[in-house]
Amino acid sequence: MPVISTIAAATARAFGAFKSLGGAADEFFNYVTLLLHGDGTNGAQNNTFLDSSTNNFTITRNGNTTQGTFSPFSQTGWSNYFDGSGDYLSLAANAALNVGTGDFTWEAWALLPNNTSDYSLFSGTSTADMDIRRLSDGTLRIGRINTAWDSTSSVISIANSWTHLAISRSGSTLRMYANGTQIFSGTNTNNYSIATTAQIGLTGASDGQLLGYLSNARLVKGTAVYTSAFTPSTTPLTAISGTSLLTCQSNRFRDASSNNFAITVNGNTSVQAFSPFAPTAAYSAATVGGSGYFDGSGDYLTYTYGSEVAFGTGDFTVEWWQYSTDTGSGILQGDSGAGWGATILSGTFYWQSVVNVTNKLTASVSAYLTDSWNHWAVVRSSGTLKLYINGAEIASVSDTTNYSDSSGTMYVGYYPNNGNYFLGYLSNLRIVKGTAVYTSAFTPPTAPLTAITNTSLLLNFTNGGIIDNTAKNLLETVGNAQISTSVKKYGTGSLAFDGTGDYLVVPYSQNQNFGTGDFTIEGWFYLNSLANSYYVLGGTWTSGTSDEWLIQVQNNGNIRFLTSAGTSFYSASITTSTWYHFAAVRNGSTVTLYINGSSVGSYSNSNSIGSVSKVLNIGQQPGGSWPWNGYIDDLRITKGVARYTATFTAPTAAFADQ
């Protein structure tokens, strides 16, 4: 078994029993941010899109639109990411948030990048409001803004690993816990309230800007949930009796308590499929689904339609999930005649009759265009047209328009009337002719949509050949990068690259931001040739800034993990037609490169890596240099964990996918 960092091991053990590598379940799977098994059908790529309705429309790909496993239904849970620069959540004050002098519990999981900054976890905005922070001296504190710190914990080190934090008051005794271990107990009878606005990620004094992840933040009024040492939950928290607020745990920004408080997103706070919890099952297209990624520059899908989307004057439903990264985005449009279209421009949603581009319904939707999944549905029922977002009615108008166009081209991700492209992810796009699926407020779907009666189109985006089994990323297959079932290390296939323009592109996300923390980048590789100077396994290196990285093999058989802090190749005696296990590991400030379980070199690197948004290329250097000629199998990235810190035996089976 590999040696792991002490902090990560302690954290992992807090979430369940030990599990090993080599085909069994992985105790660190909740830290895995990319897992490519390379299994599938020989020659498979990510470029063929299918309509799962009975119409089976031929879907044409334009630009480099791609698909994969990132979806609204993550099997690994959710968190919110705060980038340390203007990101925070806010909600209006309410009596439910005022715990007064009574019993209460505040808790959350946090993954923070360092132990040297003040981080605001929950506070009000007025003097003497409740203030909960993790301070730069390593302590957890509760007090009142600009008034006093009332209780201070012992020093705890929680950098770069998921840590459950809890403050619980029973009677006059207040206790604090980290991963269920008591770190403070003392008298506290102070009155804690929120006078105007509650905030997560920034105090009312405009300091303590949060950098990192929060998951499952819960405030319970009237109950001390914890009064002695405990094992933190291994599943997402629920709204138990007395829950005043439950957030940072959904695919969108919401309060899951019965109060259903409106959450306002500030800055570019984002929802991430990254959480403290291990999945209960491996990725499945049926239960998790997928999405399509549109890069906002020439990406869209088309299909030729007939009467299947000619709604006439009858009922219909057009629905989809959307993870937007831009406020102006084309979504759907029929190209001519008496068709219909939907678009978003500058924070306003428009449903249009394409005849003279007449607006039939408009609504302000800026609050739903942040980096989060939101469910949209345009429904006409008996002459009334409604827009629902996340099951809530946003706008309603009378509409008896005859949408009669029965031939033309439908665009997905592009609006030809204004040349506007969609930027972000679309999932579960379904058109139902003749049925108003929703006629009043509803709970958004919790699983991938199916082709119900009258379904005219269904795009679930689950036909990707090269998929990420963590359901966190989509991969673009460039050139003829594809699955090979003829040369493989484990499983049924591997990733094949022919050295002439084949590579994979992973759009940037916080999953690729290692910060200053530990990480492990590993997998198996096989080279067909060493004729060129260099070959690139993968990385983000383009201009040589301190937060970029690259794994590169030299034609003399040497290898290196390249950052601005380390440029030397290490002797590894790599040859062709042989499988090698590689691992680039940062443990503390030391980066070590292993081949087949043995270190080939180390150097010091404490840089923040991945904080600048750059795409990850697999099979070439971003920009087109040094393409890989060979195969890659079981590529895995683990964020926050140094899986290997000494010589180890290379894995003897495929990596676990849960």
Secondary structure, DSSP 4 states (H G I P E B T S, - for coil): -----HHHHHHHHHTSS---STTS--TTGGGEEEEE---SSTT--S---B--STT-PBPEEETT-EEES--TT-SS--EEEEESSS-EEEEE--GGG--BTS-EEEEEEEEBS-SSS-EEEEE-SSTT-EEEEE-TTS-EEEEETTTEEEEEPPP---BTS-EEEEEEEETTEEEEEETTEEEEEEE----B--SSEEEESS-TTS----EEEEEEEEEEES--S-SS--PPPSS-----TTEEEEES-SSSS---STT-PPPEEETT-EEES--S---SS---TTTT--EEEEESSS-EEEEEE-GGG--BTS-EEEEEEEEES-SSEEEEEE-STT-EEEEEETTEEEEEETGGGEEEEEEE-GGG-SSSEEEEEEEEETTEEEEEETTEEEEEEE----B---SEEEEESEETTTTEEPEEEEEEEEEEES--S-SS--PPPSS-----TTEEEEE-----SS--TTSS-B-EEETT-EEESSS-SSTT-EEEEESSS-EEEE---GGG--BTS-EEEEEEEEES---SSEEEEEE--SS--TT--EEEEETTSEEEEEBTTB---EE----SS--EEEEEEEETTEEEEEETTEEEEEEE----BS-S--PEEESSBTTTBS--EEEEEEEEEEES----SS--PPPSSPPP--
